[in-house]
Amino acid sequence: MSSSVNGAVNGAISFWYAHDGLPSVREPLAGDTSADVVIVGGGYTGLWTAYYLKKAVPFLRITVLEQKFCGYGASGRNGGWLYNGIAGRDRYAKLHGQEAAVRLQRAMNDTVDEVVRAAAEEGIDADIHKGGVLEVARTPAQLARLKEFHAHELSYGEKDRELYGARETAERVRVADAVGSTWTPHGARLHPVKLVKGLAAAVEALGVTIHELTPVTEIRPKHAVTPYGTVRAPYVLRCTEGFTAGLKGQRRTWLPMNSSMIATEPLSQEQWESVGWAGLETLGDMAHAYMYAQRTADGRIALGGRGVPYRFGSRTDNDGRTQPETIEALREILVGFFPALAGVRIEHAWSGVLGVPRDWCATVTLDRSTGIGWAGGYVGSGVATANLAARTLRDLVQLDSGQGLQTELMDLPWVGHKVRKWEPEPLRWLGVQGLYATYRAADRRERLSGAGESSRLARVADRVAGRH
């Protein structure tokens, strides 16, 4: 479902699908059946889990159940940031010690290369370019946060991260008013839909059964229940991220946070010369209500931010449609970063949801007493984290089923982490709306004041959110 706002396609799931085409949908479940492992959710987490499990134990009968089609959710709508960020690392350092969190960070650094490797091995051309991640500061307060962030990342063992001043930043990307930046090589730009389509095809070629148009309404031990029948299996793995609230009993488990994006028309050579960006880095900033962007393989800028952050009752969107005011706000960010692009046309706008746990910590778990496992709560860092989660779920299932041994991945501090549920409505809606209004107010205050330290408003919001 799509519409047009000022000439831009609005919705139609995402620009990535408009660019690469919608997939042919696989057959739904035809009735009750059984498997060794049933995976609920056909996004990156579910597909990577099926991929690694089937490669490790080829005789396993694995079934993937997907409510629409593989990649309909965040895996087909994200910003294409394959990078080494992981939600909750600082909390894991407090809970388990700095060394445990350093091991988690190293695993994430390696995961970027693992996705690049696996895509190449499977012949998946997903427009991957490993140009790293550049995050810029545009105010004195942002610069102070940037330097603190840079030092913080070094404390987790990132020896190859670099800190730039205004001139060095401009040599990479000419962002208006940029006063500094930090760059890590552990990041790549990619086309999300090309990756998810290729991964689904690779999984099917290995002998995994995928049923699309098959919504799972309830997960219980050894059962995945759908309107078309029940799949019985010793292991049921929930890989539903931002759509988790739609499952019976899971409404308050992870909050479906909304993120919105725009894509420009292809830029001319002259326009690209005004912007720079020859290294194809993924681009972010140090605002509290931050943005993220990439230079696409066909010469556009795809840029995103929070927009309307949350829908009452944990509802999800209608095929990616986005409010006109959100599209305009993202356009203002684009032009603020690159004033020379004031006349550029926005060709597509879309939205999607990501999963946010109450403590903002990504987790991966297998309950050995029930055989139910899950992974997610990536808080927007899922393109790479989903791959690490999938390899960890593989190891957990292999160990529990007697097909494998204890591994280093199973000892990472996010494994088995428990988190309390979100507050009931209307507290949940009021809290999230107030939170992001506060972050935007903090950004405005910092821009206007020129102060060299973060707004107190943002620190209050962080505490309320449970992020620190």
Buried (B, 14 or more C-beta within 10 A) or exposed (E): EBEEBEEBBBBBBBBBBBBBEBBEEBEBBEEEBEBBBBBBBBBBBBBBBBBBBBEBBEEBBBBBBBBBBBBBBBBBBBBBBBBBBBBBBBBBBEBBEEEBBBBBBBBBBBBBBBBBEBBEEBEBEBBBBBBBBBBBBBBBBBBBBBBEBBEEBBEBBBEEBBBBEBEEBBEBBBBEBBBBBBBBBBBBBBBBBBBBBBBBBBBBEBEBBBBBBBBBEEBEEBBBBBEBBBBBBBBBBBBBBBBBBBBEEBBBBBBBBBBBBBBBBBBEEEBBEEBBBEBBBBBBBBBBBBBBBBBBBEBBBBBBBBBBBBBEEBEBBEBBBBBEEBBBBBBEBBBBBBEBBEEBEBBBBBBBBBBBBBBBBBBBBBBEEEBBBBBBBBBBBBBBBBBBBBBBBBBBBBBBBEBBEEBEBBBBBBBEBEBEBBBEEEEBBEBBBEBBBBBBBBBEBBBEEEBEEBBEBBBEBBEEBBBE
